[in-house]
C-alpha cells in the first residue's frame, strides 16, 4: 500500500512541482487541500484535517513569500504568518501520528556575511540580511521546531533549505516577485511595448544561486528515502551568477534587445549567497536543469500562463 503524502501548500510553485513529481513517480498517494478547503493559518482546522486524513508523511511547502520590497514593507505579515504556519502544521502532524515531515525553508536563514559557499553549520553564527530578516527568523523557528520534535519525541521531522527558486507556477507581481520572475515579466513587457531600456535594482554585482523548481521537487522525494537524514540539508545548484549577468541572460531568453540600466538607489541585499550542497550530493542527488535551460522553460511557462489568463501576479 502506498504511503499517504500530504503536500501543504500544493497550489504554489513548489507545491505544484511536488504534485507533478509525485504523480509522475507514482511512489505516494497524494493528499491535497486547496486554501478554500483548508486554511493553514487556522490551527483548529489544521488539527481536524490531519486527524481526518491521517497522512503518513507531510511535506511542508506552504509559506508567505516575496521579494526584497514585499519583505521590507510587510515584515510583521511575513513573520507572523510563517510562524503560525510552522506551529500549526508541525504540531498537528505530531498529534495526528505523522512519523515523517519535511519542512522547506530558505537559504535566507543564514547570516548576511556567512562563509561562501554556505555550509549548514553557519546557521545562527551572525546577523541576518535586514531586508528579509522577518521571513528568515520564521523559517529558522520552523527548522528548530522540527529538530526539537525529533529530539524530544523521536519523530523524523527534518528540513531542507533551498536556494533561490524559479520555474513554472511562479509569481510575477511587478513589485513583490522574486528576481527571476520579476525580470521575466519586465523584459517580456518591455519587448511587447518596445521600451528602449529596462532598469534593474541595485548595482548588479550581488551574486545569487538559482535552482529550477523541479530540481527541488526531485531533491525532496530523494530526501524522503533517506533513513536518517541530518536535521537540515542545503539544496542548491552549486554555482552562482551576478544579478547583471542574470538580467542579460533573461533578456536573451525573452528576446529583448534594449538597454539594461542599473537603479543604484535600490538595495542590493546580501552580497553573495551560494549554498554548500556537498552533504546532499554525498547522498546521491544532483540537479539536472542548467540555468539557461531553466530560463527557457520558465519563459515558456510564463507565456502559456499569460495566454491563458492564469498568470500569478498577486
Buried (B, 14 or more C-beta within 10 A) or exposed (E): EEEBBBBBBBBBBBBBBBBBBBEEEEBBBBBBBEEEEBBBBEBEBBBBBBEEBEBBBBBBBBBBBBBBBBBBEBBEBBBBBBBBBBBBBBBBBBEBEBBBBBBBBBBBBBBBBBBBBBBBEBBEEEEBBBBBBBBBBBBBBBBBBBBEBBEEEEBBBBBBBBBBBBBBBBBBBEEBBBBBBBBBBBBBBBBEEEBEEBEBBBBBEBBBBBBBBBBBBBBBBBBBEBEEBBBBBBBBBBEBBBBBBBBBBBBEBBEBEBEBEBEEEBBBBBEBBBBBBEBBBEBEBEBEBEBEEBBEBBBEBBBEBBEEEEBBBE
